[in-house]
């Protein structure tokens, strides 16, 4: 059944107008789900604070994909 699960939480700083990749560590439950399903669609919520102290919130859908297992040569 559908449920709300926090997959990862983190804070970071990015200057206005810049684009950066952010790496977050998945929670244990998120890792279990990703290992089972190999792909997860999730809603990401970003909360930003500008220099004047105002808050801005953005929601977007992200896809998480489990890394492919390395092929063993032998």
Predicted model as a PDB file, atoms N, CA, C, CB and O in Angstrom, pLDDT in the B-factor column:
MODEL        1                                                                  
ATOM      1  N   UNK A   1       0.849  -1.184   0.000  1.00 75.00           N  
ATOM      2  CA  UNK A   1       0.000   0.000   0.000  1.00 75.00           C  
ATOM      3  C   UNK A   1       0.888   1.238   0.000  1.00 75.00           C  
ATOM      4  CB  UNK A   1      -0.962   0.003   1.225  1.00 75.00           C  
ATOM      5  O   UNK A   1       1.990   1.201   0.547  1.00 75.00           O  
ATOM      6  N   UNK A   2       0.432   2.329  -0.600  1.00 76.00           N  
ATOM      7  CA  UNK A   2       1.244   3.546  -0.651  1.00 76.00           C  
ATOM      8  C   UNK A   2       1.538   4.093   0.743  1.00 76.00           C  
ATOM      9  CB  UNK A   2       0.541   4.610  -1.484  1.00 76.00           C  
ATOM     10  O   UNK A   2       0.698   4.035   1.641  1.00 76.00           O  
ATOM     11  N   UNK A   3       2.743   4.624   0.905  1.00 78.00           N  
ATOM     12  CA  UNK A   3       3.140   5.203   2.183  1.00 78.00           C  
ATOM     13  C   UNK A   3       4.150   6.311   1.924  1.00 78.00           C  
ATOM     14  CB  UNK A   3       3.731   4.121   3.134  1.00 78.00           C  
ATOM     15  O   UNK A   3       4.756   6.372   0.854  1.00 78.00           O  
ATOM     16  N   UNK A   4       4.324   7.171   2.890  1.00 85.00           N  
ATOM     17  CA  UNK A   4       5.328   8.225   2.805  1.00 85.00           C  
ATOM     18  C   UNK A   4       6.600   7.721   3.467  1.00 85.00           C  
ATOM     19  CB  UNK A   4       4.830   9.546   3.476  1.00 85.00           C  
ATOM     20  O   UNK A   4       6.579   7.278   4.615  1.00 85.00           O  
ATOM     21  N   UNK A   5       7.699   7.789   2.741  1.00 88.00           N  
ATOM     22  CA  UNK A   5       8.988   7.318   3.237  1.00 88.00           C  
ATOM     23  C   UNK A   5      10.048   8.349   2.857  1.00 88.00           C  
ATOM     24  CB  UNK A   5       9.340   5.901   2.660  1.00 88.00           C  
ATOM     25  O   UNK A   5      10.172   8.706   1.686  1.00 88.00           O  
ATOM     26  N   UNK A   6      10.799   8.820   3.822  1.00 90.00           N  
ATOM     27  CA  UNK A   6      11.897   9.737   3.532  1.00 90.00           C  
ATOM     28  C   UNK A   6      13.077   8.909   3.041  1.00 90.00           C  
ATOM     29  CB  UNK A   6      12.285  10.590   4.793  1.00 90.00           C  
ATOM     30  O   UNK A   6      13.598   8.062   3.766  1.00 90.00           O  
ATOM     31  N   UNK A   7      13.494   9.161   1.798  1.00 91.00           N  
ATOM     32  CA  UNK A   7      14.576   8.393   1.197  1.00 91.00           C  
ATOM     33  C   UNK A   7      15.950   8.927   1.573  1.00 91.00           C  
ATOM     34  CB  UNK A   7      14.429   8.385  -0.300  1.00 91.00           C  
ATOM     35  O   UNK A   7      16.884   8.153   1.780  1.00 91.00           O  
ATOM     36  N   UNK A   8      16.076  10.247   1.663  1.00 92.00           N  
ATOM     37  CA  UNK A   8      17.359  10.873   1.996  1.00 92.00           C  
ATOM     38  C   UNK A   8      17.103  12.321   2.400  1.00 92.00           C  
ATOM     39  CB  UNK A   8      18.360  10.797   0.790  1.00 92.00           C  
ATOM     40  O   UNK A   8      16.131  12.937   1.964  1.00 92.00           O  
ATOM     41  N   UNK A   9      17.983  12.849   3.234  1.00 91.00           N  
ATOM     42  CA  UNK A   9      17.900  14.237   3.680  1.00 91.00           C  
ATOM     43  C   UNK A   9      19.315  14.800   3.684  1.00 91.00           C  
ATOM     44  CB  UNK A   9      17.230  14.353   5.102  1.00 91.00           C  
ATOM     45  O   UNK A   9      20.264  14.104   4.045  1.00 91.00           O  
ATOM     46  N   UNK A  10      19.455  16.046   3.289  1.00 91.00           N  
ATOM     47  CA  UNK A  10      20.774  16.664   3.323  1.00 91.00           C  
ATOM     48  C   UNK A  10      20.662  18.152   3.088  1.00 91.00           C  
ATOM     49  CB  UNK A  10      21.697  16.031   2.285  1.00 91.00           C  
ATOM     50  O   UNK A  10      19.638  18.644   2.613  1.00 91.00           O  
ATOM     51  N   UNK A  11      21.719  18.867   3.422  1.00 89.00           N  
ATOM     52  CA  UNK A  11      21.759  20.296   3.142  1.00 89.00           C  
ATOM     53  C   UNK A  11      23.014  20.591   2.340  1.00 89.00           C  
ATOM     54  CB  UNK A  11      21.723  21.135   4.453  1.00 89.00           C  
ATOM     55  O   UNK A  11      24.022  19.896   2.463  1.00 89.00           O  
ATOM     56  N   UNK A  12      22.940  21.631   1.517  1.00 87.00           N  
ATOM     57  CA  UNK A  12      24.047  21.988   0.657  1.00 87.00           C  
ATOM     58  C   UNK A  12      23.896  23.455   0.278  1.00 87.00           C  
ATOM     59  CB  UNK A  12      24.101  21.078  -0.604  1.00 87.00           C  
ATOM     60  O   UNK A  12      22.835  24.049   0.472  1.00 87.00           O  
ATOM     61  N   UNK A  13      24.949  24.026  -0.256  1.00 87.00           N  
ATOM     62  CA  UNK A  13      24.944  25.424  -0.677  1.00 87.00           C  
ATOM     63  C   UNK A  13      25.281  25.494  -2.153  1.00 87.00           C  
ATOM     64  CB  UNK A  13      25.942  26.266   0.156  1.00 87.00           C  
ATOM     65  O   UNK A  13      26.269  24.917  -2.605  1.00 87.00           O  
ATOM     66  N   UNK A  14      24.444  26.215  -2.906  1.00 85.00           N  
ATOM     67  CA  UNK A  14      24.673  26.444  -4.328  1.00 85.00           C  
ATOM     68  C   UNK A  14      24.391  27.913  -4.595  1.00 85.00           C  
ATOM     69  CB  UNK A  14      23.774  25.511  -5.226  1.00 85.00           C  
ATOM     70  O   UNK A  14      23.333  28.417  -4.219  1.00 85.00           O  
ATOM     71  N   UNK A  15      25.318  28.602  -5.236  1.00 83.00           N  
ATOM     72  CA  UNK A  15      25.131  30.012  -5.565  1.00 83.00           C  
ATOM     73  C   UNK A  15      24.011  30.162  -6.589  1.00 83.00           C  
ATOM     74  CB  UNK A  15      26.443  30.629  -6.102  1.00 83.00           C  
ATOM     75  O   UNK A  15      23.797  29.275  -7.415  1.00 83.00           O  
ATOM     76  N   UNK A  16      23.300  31.281  -6.533  1.00 80.00           N  
ATOM     77  CA  UNK A  16      22.212  31.541  -7.464  1.00 80.00           C  
ATOM     78  C   UNK A  16      22.685  31.474  -8.906  1.00 80.00           C  
ATOM     79  CB  UNK A  16      21.593  32.896  -7.184  1.00 80.00           C  
ATOM     80  O   UNK A  16      23.758  31.981  -9.234  1.00 80.00           O  
ATOM     81  N   UNK A  17      21.886  30.848  -9.776  1.00 85.00           N  
ATOM     82  CA  UNK A  17      22.224  30.732 -11.188  1.00 85.00           C  
ATOM     83  C   UNK A  17      23.185  29.613 -11.514  1.00 85.00           C  
ATOM     84  CB  UNK A  17      22.796  31.998 -11.660  1.00 85.00           C  
ATOM     85  O   UNK A  17      23.496  29.403 -12.686  1.00 85.00           O  
ATOM     86  N   UNK A  18      23.662  28.891 -10.530  1.00 89.00           N  
ATOM     87  CA  UNK A  18      24.604  27.793 -10.750  1.00 89.00           C  
ATOM     88  C   UNK A  18      23.863  26.455 -10.724  1.00 89.00           C  
ATOM     89  CB  UNK A  18      25.729  27.812  -9.681  1.00 89.00           C  
ATOM     90  O   UNK A  18      22.789  26.338 -10.135  1.00 89.00           O  
ATOM     91  N   UNK A  19      24.452  25.455 -11.369  1.00 90.00           N  
ATOM     92  CA  UNK A  19      23.907  24.101 -11.384  1.00 90.00           C  
ATOM     93  C   UNK A  19      24.947  23.190 -10.744  1.00 90.00           C  
ATOM     94  CB  UNK A  19      23.550  23.630 -12.848  1.00 90.00           C  
ATOM     95  O   UNK A  19      26.122  23.239 -11.106  1.00 90.00           O  
ATOM     96  N   UNK A  20      24.528  22.374  -9.809  1.00 89.00           N  
ATOM     97  CA  UNK A  20      25.436  21.454  -9.124  1.00 89.00           C  
ATOM     98  C   UNK A  20      24.762  20.097  -8.953  1.00 89.00           C  
ATOM     99  CB  UNK A  20      25.866  22.024  -7.749  1.00 89.00           C  
ATOM    100  O   UNK A  20      23.545  20.019  -8.779  1.00 89.00           O  
ATOM    101  N   UNK A  21      25.549  19.042  -9.001  1.00 88.00           N  
ATOM    102  CA  UNK A  21      25.066  17.704  -8.666  1.00 88.00           C  
ATOM    103  C   UNK A  21      25.232  17.520  -7.165  1.00 88.00           C  
ATOM    104  CB  UNK A  21      25.836  16.589  -9.468  1.00 88.00           C  
ATOM    105  O   UNK A  21      26.244  17.921  -6.591  1.00 88.00           O  
ATOM    106  N   UNK A  22      24.244  16.919  -6.540  1.00 86.00           N  
ATOM    107  CA  UNK A  22      24.267  16.696  -5.099  1.00 86.00           C  
ATOM    108  C   UNK A  22      24.126  15.202  -4.852  1.00 86.00           C  
ATOM    109  CB  UNK A  22      23.134  17.500  -4.376  1.00 86.00           C  
ATOM    110  O   UNK A  22      23.225  14.564  -5.397  1.00 86.00           O  
ATOM    111  N   UNK A  23      24.997  14.649  -4.046  1.00 86.00           N  
ATOM    112  CA  UNK A  23      24.931  13.237  -3.686  1.00 86.00           C  
ATOM    113  C   UNK A  23      24.385  13.119  -2.270  1.00 86.00           C  
ATOM    114  CB  UNK A  23      26.329  12.558  -3.802  1.00 86.00           C  
ATOM    115  O   UNK A  23      24.914  13.730  -1.342  1.00 86.00           O  
ATOM    116  N   UNK A  24      23.336  12.340  -2.110  1.00 88.00           N  
ATOM    117  CA  UNK A  24      22.741  12.093  -0.794  1.00 88.00           C  
ATOM    118  C   UNK A  24      22.819  10.609  -0.494  1.00 88.00           C  
ATOM    119  CB  UNK A  24      21.266  12.592  -0.733  1.00 88.00           C  
ATOM    120  O   UNK A  24      22.746   9.789  -1.409  1.00 88.00           O  
ATOM    121  N   UNK A  25      22.964  10.257   0.759  1.00 91.00           N  
ATOM    122  CA  UNK A  25      23.008   8.862   1.172  1.00 91.00           C  
ATOM    123  C   UNK A  25      21.589   8.385   1.464  1.00 91.00           C  
ATOM    124  CB  UNK A  25      23.923   8.677   2.414  1.00 91.00           C  
ATOM    125  O   UNK A  25      20.861   9.007   2.237  1.00 91.00           O  
ATOM    126  N   UNK A  26      21.210   7.283   0.843  1.00 91.00           N  
ATOM    127  CA  UNK A  26      19.868   6.742   1.022  1.00 91.00           C  
ATOM    128  C   UNK A  26      19.717   6.119   2.402  1.00 91.00           C  
ATOM    129  CB  UNK A  26      19.556   5.710  -0.061  1.00 91.00           C  
ATOM    130  O   UNK A  26      20.668   5.578   2.967  1.00 91.00           O  
ATOM    131  N   UNK A  27      18.505   6.206   2.928  1.00 93.00           N  
ATOM    132  CA  UNK A  27      18.199   5.540   4.189  1.00 93.00           C  
ATOM    133  C   UNK A  27      18.204   4.031   3.971  1.00 93.00           C  
ATOM    134  CB  UNK A  27      16.829   6.013   4.754  1.00 93.00           C  
ATOM    135  O   UNK A  27      18.164   3.570   2.830  1.00 93.00           O  
ATOM    136  N   UNK A  28      18.252   3.270   5.044  1.00 94.00           N  
ATOM    137  CA  UNK A  28      18.280   1.803   4.944  1.00 94.00           C  
ATOM    138  C   UNK A  28      17.026   1.279   4.250  1.00 94.00           C  
ATOM    139  CB  UNK A  28      18.410   1.170   6.343  1.00 94.00           C  
ATOM    140  O   UNK A  28      17.121   0.382   3.413  1.00 94.00           O  
ATOM    141  N   UNK A  29      15.863   1.816   4.577  1.00 92.00           N  
ATOM    142  CA  UNK A  29      14.614   1.363   3.931  1.00 92.00           C  
ATOM    143  C   UNK A  29      14.610   1.699   2.449  1.00 92.00           C  
ATOM    144  CB  UNK A  29      13.389   1.999   4.612  1.00 92.00           C  
ATOM    145  O   UNK A  29      14.111   0.920   1.637  1.00 92.00           O  
ATOM    146  N   UNK A  30      15.161   2.853   2.092  1.00 91.00           N  
ATOM    147  CA  UNK A  30      15.233   3.235   0.680  1.00 91.00           C  
ATOM    148  C   UNK A  30      16.151   2.287  -0.083  1.00 91.00           C  
ATOM    149  CB  UNK A  30      15.728   4.687   0.536  1.00 91.00           C  
ATOM    150  O   UNK A  30      15.846   1.907  -1.213  1.00 91.00           O  
ATOM    151  N   UNK A  31      17.278   1.898   0.528  1.00 91.00           N  
ATOM    152  CA  UNK A  31      18.195   0.956  -0.130  1.00 91.00           C  
ATOM    153  C   UNK A  31      17.524  -0.389  -0.358  1.00 91.00           C  
ATOM    154  CB  UNK A  31      19.469   0.770   0.707  1.00 91.00           C  
ATOM    155  O   UNK A  31      17.730  -1.018  -1.396  1.00 91.00           O  
ATOM    156  N   UNK A  32      16.721  -0.836   0.607  1.00 93.00           N  
ATOM    157  CA  UNK A  32      16.008  -2.114   0.461  1.00 93.00           C  
ATOM    158  C   UNK A  32      15.028  -2.032  -0.697  1.00 93.00           C  
ATOM    159  CB  UNK A  32      15.263  -2.486   1.768  1.00 93.00           C  
ATOM    160  O   UNK A  32      14.965  -2.947  -1.518  1.00 93.00           O  
ATOM    161  N   UNK A  33      14.259  -0.945  -0.776  1.00 90.00           N  
ATOM    162  CA  UNK A  33      13.299  -0.778  -1.870  1.00 90.00           C  
ATOM    163  C   UNK A  33      13.998  -0.721  -3.224  1.00 90.00           C  
ATOM    164  CB  UNK A  33      12.471   0.489  -1.660  1.00 90.00           C  
ATOM    165  O   UNK A  33      13.548  -1.345  -4.185  1.00 90.00           O  
ATOM    166  N   UNK A  34      15.088   0.021  -3.299  1.00 90.00           N  
ATOM    167  CA  UNK A  34      15.809   0.160  -4.560  1.00 90.00           C  
ATOM    168  C   UNK A  34      16.425  -1.168  -4.989  1.00 90.00           C  
ATOM    169  CB  UNK A  34      16.896   1.228  -4.436  1.00 90.00           C  
ATOM    170  O   UNK A  34      16.444  -1.479  -6.180  1.00 90.00           O  
ATOM    171  N   UNK A  35      16.923  -1.944  -4.051  1.00 90.00           N  
ATOM    172  CA  UNK A  35      17.492  -3.257  -4.376  1.00 90.00           C  
ATOM    173  C   UNK A  35      16.414  -4.197  -4.891  1.00 90.00           C  
ATOM    174  CB  UNK A  35      18.182  -3.869  -3.147  1.00 90.00           C  
ATOM    175  O   UNK A  35      16.675  -5.027  -5.762  1.00 90.00           O  
ATOM    176  N   UNK A  36      15.211  -4.070  -4.360  1.00 92.00           N  
ATOM    177  CA  UNK A  36      14.109  -4.954  -4.769  1.00 92.00           C  
ATOM    178  C   UNK A  36      13.529  -4.555  -6.123  1.00 92.00           C  
ATOM    179  CB  UNK A  36      13.004  -4.941  -3.714  1.00 92.00           C  
ATOM    180  O   UNK A  36      13.290  -5.412  -6.974  1.00 92.00           O  
ATOM    181  N   UNK A  37      13.302  -3.257  -6.324  1.00 91.00           N  
ATOM    182  CA  UNK A  37      12.611  -2.797  -7.524  1.00 91.00           C  
ATOM    183  C   UNK A  37      13.543  -2.267  -8.614  1.00 91.00           C  
ATOM    184  CB  UNK A  37      11.636  -1.731  -7.153  1.00 91.00           C  
ATOM    185  O   UNK A  37      13.115  -2.120  -9.758  1.00 91.00           O  
ATOM    186  N   UNK A  38      14.795  -1.980  -8.291  1.00 91.00           N  
ATOM    187  CA  UNK A  38      15.828  -1.488  -9.212  1.00 91.00           C  
ATOM    188  C   UNK A  38      15.593  -0.057  -9.702  1.00 91.00           C  
ATOM    189  CB  UNK A  38      15.915  -2.404 -10.399  1.00 91.00           C  
ATOM    190  O   UNK A  38      16.540   0.601 -10.133  1.00 91.00           O  
ATOM    191  N   UNK A  39      14.356   0.435  -9.646  1.00 93.00           N  
ATOM    192  CA  UNK A  39      14.045   1.805 -10.027  1.00 93.00           C  
ATOM    193  C   UNK A  39      12.963   2.327  -9.104  1.00 93.00           C  
ATOM    194  CB  UNK A  39      13.602   1.893 -11.511  1.00 93.00           C  
ATOM    195  O   UNK A  39      11.974   1.641  -8.848  1.00 93.00           O  
ATOM    196  N   UNK A  40      13.146   3.535  -8.608  1.00 90.00           N  
ATOM    197  CA  UNK A  40      12.136   4.184  -7.779  1.00 90.00           C  
ATOM    198  C   UNK A  40      11.828   5.552  -8.361  1.00 90.00           C  
ATOM    199  CB  UNK A  40      12.609   4.303  -6.305  1.00 90.00           C  
ATOM    200  O   UNK A  40      12.732   6.276  -8.778  1.00 90.00           O  
ATOM    201  N   UNK A  41      10.560   5.903  -8.388  1.00 92.00           N  
ATOM    202  CA  UNK A  41      10.157   7.270  -8.700  1.00 92.00           C  
ATOM    203  C   UNK A  41       9.758   7.910  -7.387  1.00 92.00           C  
ATOM    204  CB  UNK A  41       8.981   7.319  -9.754  1.00 92.00           C  
ATOM    205  O   UNK A  41       9.006   7.334  -6.601  1.00 92.00           O  
ATOM    206  N   UNK A  42      10.268   9.103  -7.159  1.00 91.00           N  
ATOM    207  CA  UNK A  42       9.999   9.763  -5.884  1.00 91.00           C  
ATOM    208  C   UNK A  42       9.807  11.259  -6.109  1.00 91.00           C  
ATOM    209  CB  UNK A  42      11.149   9.508  -4.879  1.00 91.00           C  
ATOM    210  O   UNK A  42      10.282  11.816  -7.098  1.00 91.00           O  
ATOM    211  N   UNK A  43       9.111  11.894  -5.188  1.00 92.00           N  
ATOM    212  CA  UNK A  43       8.962  13.342  -5.234  1.00 92.00           C  
ATOM    213  C   UNK A  43      10.043  13.957  -4.360  1.00 92.00           C  
ATOM    214  CB  UNK A  43       7.540  13.786  -4.766  1.00 92.00           C  
ATOM    215  O   UNK A  43      10.154  13.634  -3.178  1.00 92.00           O  
ATOM    216  N   UNK A  44      10.838  14.842  -4.945  1.00 91.00           N  
ATOM    217  CA  UNK A  44      11.883  15.551  -4.209  1.00 91.00           C  
ATOM    218  C   UNK A  44      11.359  16.937  -3.849  1.00 91.00           C  
ATOM    219  CB  UNK A  44      13.206  15.648  -5.045  1.00 91.00           C  
ATOM    220  O   UNK A  44      10.757  17.620  -4.677  1.00 91.00           O  
ATOM    221  N   UNK A  45      11.592  17.336  -2.623  1.00 91.00           N  
ATOM    222  CA  UNK A  45      11.220  18.667  -2.160  1.00 91.00           C  
ATOM    223  C   UNK A  45      12.496  19.433  -1.840  1.00 91.00           C  
ATOM    224  CB  UNK A  45      10.277  18.595  -0.914  1.00 91.00           C  
ATOM    225  O   UNK A  45      13.307  18.992  -1.024  1.00 91.00           O  
ATOM    226  N   UNK A  46      12.669  20.578  -2.484  1.00 89.00           N  
ATOM    227  CA  UNK A  46      13.830  21.426  -2.244  1.00 89.00           C  
ATOM    228  C   UNK A  46      13.370  22.697  -1.559  1.00 89.00           C  
ATOM    229  CB  UNK A  46      14.576  21.749  -3.565  1.00 89.00           C  
ATOM    230  O   UNK A  46      12.458  23.375  -2.031  1.00 89.00           O  
ATOM    231  N   UNK A  47      13.997  23.008  -0.459  1.00 89.00           N  
ATOM    232  CA  UNK A  47      13.690  24.222   0.297  1.00 89.00           C  
ATOM    233  C   UNK A  47      14.915  25.114   0.236  1.00 89.00           C  
ATOM    234  CB  UNK A  47      13.290  23.901   1.786  1.00 89.00           C  
ATOM    235  O   UNK A  47      15.989  24.740   0.706  1.00 89.00           O  
ATOM    236  N   UNK A  48      14.752  26.301  -0.347  1.00 88.00           N  
ATOM    237  CA  UNK A  48      15.879  27.224  -0.519  1.00 88.00           C  
ATOM    238  C   UNK A  48      15.659  28.475   0.311  1.00 88.00           C  
ATOM    239  CB  UNK A  48      16.067  27.594  -2.005  1.00 88.00           C  
ATOM    240  O   UNK A  48      14.526  28.901   0.536  1.00 88.00           O  
ATOM    241  N   UNK A  49      16.754  29.052   0.758  1.00 86.00           N  
ATOM    242  CA  UNK A  49      16.725  30.324   1.493  1.00 86.00           C  
ATOM    243  C   UNK A  49      17.595  31.305   0.732  1.00 86.00           C  
ATOM    244  CB  UNK A  49      17.221  30.157   2.984  1.00 86.00           C  
ATOM    245  O   UNK A  49      18.745  30.996   0.420  1.00 86.00           O  
ATOM    246  N   UNK A  50      17.063  32.491   0.426  1.00 82.00           N  
ATOM    247  CA  UNK A  50      17.875  33.495  -0.249  1.00 82.00           C  
ATOM    248  C   UNK A  50      18.599  34.366   0.772  1.00 82.00           C  
ATOM    249  CB  UNK A  50      17.005  34.362  -1.175  1.00 82.00           C  
ATOM    250  O   UNK A  50      18.416  34.205   1.979  1.00 82.00           O  
ATOM    251  N   UNK A  51      19.423  35.291   0.276  1.00 82.00           N  
ATOM    252  CA  UNK A  51      20.247  36.117   1.162  1.00 82.00           C  
ATOM    253  C   UNK A  51      19.415  37.020   2.078  1.00 82.00           C  
ATOM    254  CB  UNK A  51      21.191  36.967   0.337  1.00 82.00           C  
ATOM    255  O   UNK A  51      19.888  37.429   3.139  1.00 82.00           O  
ATOM    256  N   UNK A  52      18.183  37.331   1.673  1.00 88.00           N  
ATOM    257  CA  UNK A  52      17.316  38.166   2.505  1.00 88.00           C  
ATOM    258  C   UNK A  52      16.568  37.344   3.554  1.00 88.00           C  
ATOM    259  CB  UNK A  52      16.319  38.918   1.631  1.00 88.00           C  
ATOM    260  O   UNK A  52      15.859  37.905   4.389  1.00 88.00           O  
ATOM    261  N   UNK A  53      16.721  36.022   3.517  1.00 85.00           N  
ATOM    262  CA  UNK A  53      16.077  35.158   4.493  1.00 85.00           C  
ATOM    263  C   UNK A  53      14.743  34.588   4.055  1.00 85.00           C  
ATOM    264  CB  UNK A  53      15.886  35.900   5.742  1.00 85.00           C  
ATOM    265  O   UNK A  53      14.114  33.852   4.815  1.00 85.00           O  
ATOM    266  N   UNK A  54      14.293  34.910   2.840  1.00 92.00           N  
ATOM    267  CA  UNK A  54      13.026  34.371   2.347  1.00 92.00           C  
ATOM    268  C   UNK A  54      13.211  32.900   1.963  1.00 92.00           C  
ATOM    269  CB  UNK A  54      12.509  35.198   1.130  1.00 92.00           C  
ATOM    270  O   UNK A  54      14.290  32.482   1.542  1.00 92.00           O  
ATOM    271  N   UNK A  55      12.139  32.132   2.116  1.00 92.00           N  
ATOM    272  CA  UNK A  55      12.168  30.709   1.775  1.00 92.00           C  
ATOM    273  C   UNK A  55      11.437  30.464   0.464  1.00 92.00           C  
ATOM    274  CB  UNK A  55      11.542  29.866   2.900  1.00 92.00           C  
ATOM    275  O   UNK A  55      10.441  31.121   0.162  1.00 92.00           O  
ATOM    276  N   UNK A  56      11.943  29.507  -0.311  1.00 90.00           N  
ATOM    277  CA  UNK A  56      11.338  29.121  -1.580  1.00 90.00           C  
ATOM    278  C   UNK A  56      11.331  27.593  -1.630  1.00 90.00           C  
ATOM    279  CB  UNK A  56      12.117  29.741  -2.810  1.00 90.00           C  
ATOM    280  O   UNK A  56      12.354  26.957  -1.378  1.00 90.00           O  
ATOM    281  N   UNK A  57      10.184  27.009  -1.952  1.00 94.00           N  
ATOM    282  CA  UNK A  57      10.056  25.553  -1.997  1.00 94.00           C  
ATOM    283  C   UNK A  57       9.726  25.112  -3.419  1.00 94.00           C  
ATOM    284  CB  UNK A  57       8.966  25.062  -1.008  1.00 94.00           C  
ATOM    285  O   UNK A  57       8.905  25.728  -4.097  1.00 94.00           O  
ATOM    286  N   UNK A  58      10.376  24.040  -3.860  1.00 91.00           N  
ATOM    287  CA  UNK A  58      10.140  23.456  -5.177  1.00 91.00           C  
ATOM    288  C   UNK A  58       9.936  21.958  -5.011  1.00 91.00           C  
ATOM    289  CB  UNK A  58      11.322  23.756  -6.151  1.00 91.00           C  
ATOM    290  O   UNK A  58      10.620  21.316  -4.214  1.00 91.00           O  
ATOM    291  N   UNK A  59       8.990  21.400  -5.767  1.00 94.00           N  
ATOM    292  CA  UNK A  59       8.749  19.955  -5.793  1.00 94.00           C  
ATOM    293  C   UNK A  59       9.030  19.455  -7.211  1.00 94.00           C  
ATOM    294  CB  UNK A  59       7.272  19.607  -5.348  1.00 94.00           C  
ATOM    295  O   UNK A  59       8.657  20.106  -8.187  1.00 94.00           O  
ATOM    296  N   UNK A  60       9.674  18.324  -7.321  1.00 93.00           N  
ATOM    297  CA  UNK A  60       9.935  17.719  -8.625  1.00 93.00           C  
ATOM    298  C   UNK A  60       9.962  16.204  -8.475  1.00 93.00           C  
ATOM    299  CB  UNK A  60      11.272  18.239  -9.226  1.00 93.00           C  
ATOM    300  O   UNK A  60      10.165  15.685  -7.377  1.00 93.00           O  
ATOM    301  N   UNK A  61       9.759  15.506  -9.569  1.00 94.00           N  
ATOM    302  CA  UNK A  61       9.802  14.038  -9.562  1.00 94.00           C  
ATOM    303  C   UNK A  61      11.194  13.600 -10.009  1.00 94.00           C  
ATOM    304  CB  UNK A  61       8.691  13.424 -10.497  1.00 94.00           C  
ATOM    305  O   UNK A  61      11.718  14.101 -11.004  1.00 94.00           O  
ATOM    306  N   UNK A  62      11.781  12.677  -9.283  1.00 92.00           N  
ATOM    307  CA  UNK A  62      13.102  12.151  -9.627  1.00 92.00           C  
ATOM    308  C   UNK A  62      13.011  10.637  -9.784  1.00 92.00           C  
ATOM    309  CB  UNK A  62      14.157  12.531  -8.545  1.00 92.00           C  
ATOM    310  O   UNK A  62      12.144   9.993  -9.193  1.00 92.00           O  
ATOM    311  N   UNK A  63      13.906  10.083 -10.578  1.00 92.00           N  
ATOM    312  CA  UNK A  63      13.993   8.631 -10.754  1.00 92.00           C  
ATOM    313  C   UNK A  63      15.321   8.168 -10.167  1.00 92.00           C  
ATOM    314  CB  UNK A  63      13.868   8.222 -12.272  1.00 92.00           C  
ATOM    315  O   UNK A  63      16.377   8.705 -10.502  1.00 92.00           O  
ATOM    316  N   UNK A  64      15.263   7.186  -9.303  1.00 91.00           N  
ATOM    317  CA  UNK A  64      16.469   6.585  -8.713  1.00 91.00           C  
ATOM    318  C   UNK A  64      16.638   5.211  -9.339  1.00 91.00           C  
ATOM    319  CB  UNK A  64      16.371   6.490  -7.133  1.00 91.00           C  
ATOM    320  O   UNK A  64      15.709   4.404  -9.355  1.00 91.00           O  
ATOM    321  N   UNK A  65      17.831   4.955  -9.852  1.00 90.00           N  
ATOM    322  CA  UNK A  65      18.093   3.658 -10.469  1.00 90.00           C  
ATOM    323  C   UNK A  65      19.252   2.993  -9.758  1.00 90.00           C  
ATOM    324  CB  UNK A  65      18.391   3.807 -11.978  1.00 90.00           C  
ATOM    325  O   UNK A  65      20.269   3.627  -9.478  1.00 90.00           O  
ATOM    326  N   UNK A  66      19.096   1.721  -9.468  1.00 87.00           N  
ATOM    327  CA  UNK A  66      20.170   0.963  -8.822  1.00 87.00           C  
ATOM    328  C   UNK A  66      21.297   0.786  -9.825  1.00 87.00           C  
ATOM    329  CB  UNK A  66      19.660  -0.424  -8.300  1.00 87.00           C  
ATOM    330  O   UNK A  66      21.039   0.597 -11.013  1.00 87.00           O  
ATOM    331  N   UNK A  67      22.545   0.845  -9.369  1.00 82.00           N  
ATOM    332  CA  UNK A  67      23.661   0.622 -10.301  1.00 82.00           C  
ATOM    333  C   UNK A  67      23.646  -0.814 -10.794  1.00 82.00           C  
ATOM    334  CB  UNK A  67      25.018   0.944  -9.629  1.00 82.00           C  
ATOM    335  O   UNK A  67      23.262  -1.735 -10.074  1.00 82.00           O  
ATOM    336  N   UNK A  68      24.073  -0.982 -12.035  1.00 79.00           N  
ATOM    337  CA  UNK A  68      24.120  -2.332 -12.595  1.00 79.00           C  
ATOM    338  C   UNK A  68      25.250  -3.107 -11.937  1.00 79.00           C  
ATOM    339  CB  UNK A  68      24.306  -2.294 -14.137  1.00 79.00           C  
ATOM    340  O   UNK A  68      26.299  -2.543 -11.624  1.00 79.00           O  
ATOM    341  N   UNK A  69      25.039  -4.378 -11.731  1.00 74.00           N  
ATOM    342  CA  UNK A  69      26.061  -5.225 -11.125  1.00 74.00           C  
ATOM    343  C   UNK A  69      27.243  -5.363 -12.079  1.00 74.00           C  
ATOM    344  CB  UNK A  69      25.482  -6.618 -10.766  1.00 74.00           C  
ATOM    345  O   UNK A  69      27.047  -5.519 -13.285  1.00 74.00           O  
ATOM    346  N   UNK A  70      28.462  -5.306 -11.558  1.00 75.00           N  
ATOM    347  CA  UNK A  70      29.626  -5.450 -12.452  1.00 75.00           C  
ATOM    348  C   UNK A  70      29.681  -6.855 -13.017  1.00 75.00           C  
ATOM    349  CB  UNK A  70      30.943  -5.126 -11.705  1.00 75.00           C  
ATOM    350  O   UNK A  70      29.330  -7.825 -12.345  1.00 75.00           O  
ATOM    351  N   UNK A  71      30.125  -6.952 -14.260  1.00 72.00           N  
ATOM    352  CA  UNK A  71      30.272  -8.260 -14.891  1.00 72.00           C  
ATOM    353  C   UNK A  71      31.617  -8.855 -14.503  1.00 72.00           C  
ATOM    354  CB  UNK A  71      30.143  -8.154 -16.433  1.00 72.00           C  
ATOM    355  O   UNK A  71      32.647  -8.184 -14.571  1.00 72.00           O  
ATOM    356  N   UNK A  72      31.599 -10.099 -14.102  1.00 71.00           N  
ATOM    357  CA  UNK A  72      32.838 -10.769 -13.697  1.00 71.00           C  
ATOM    358  C   UNK A  72      33.464 -11.457 -14.897  1.00 71.00           C  
ATOM    359  CB  UNK A  72      32.572 -11.790 -12.565  1.00 71.00           C  
ATOM    360  O   UNK A  72      32.796 -12.185 -15.631  1.00 71.00           O  
ATOM    361  N   UNK A  73      34.721 -11.226 -15.080  1.00 72.00           N  
ATOM    362  CA  UNK A  73      35.444 -11.907 -16.174  1.00 72.00           C  
ATOM    363  C   UNK A  73      36.154 -13.120 -15.595  1.00 72.00           C  
ATOM    364  CB  UNK A  73      36.474 -10.942 -16.878  1.00 72.00           C  
ATOM    365  O   UNK A  73      36.765 -13.057 -14.528  1.00 72.00           O  
ATOM    366  N   UNK A  74      36.063 -14.183 -16.295  1.00 60.00           N  
ATOM    367  CA  UNK A  74      36.764 -15.324 -15.754  1.00 60.00           C  
ATOM    368  C   UNK A  74      36.595 -16.594 -16.469  1.00 60.00           C  
ATOM    369  CB  UNK A  74      36.377 -15.525 -14.430  1.00 60.00           C  
ATOM    370  O   UNK A  74      37.162 -17.609 -16.066  1.00 60.00           O  
TER     371      UNK A  74                                                      
ENDMDL                                                                          
END                                                                             
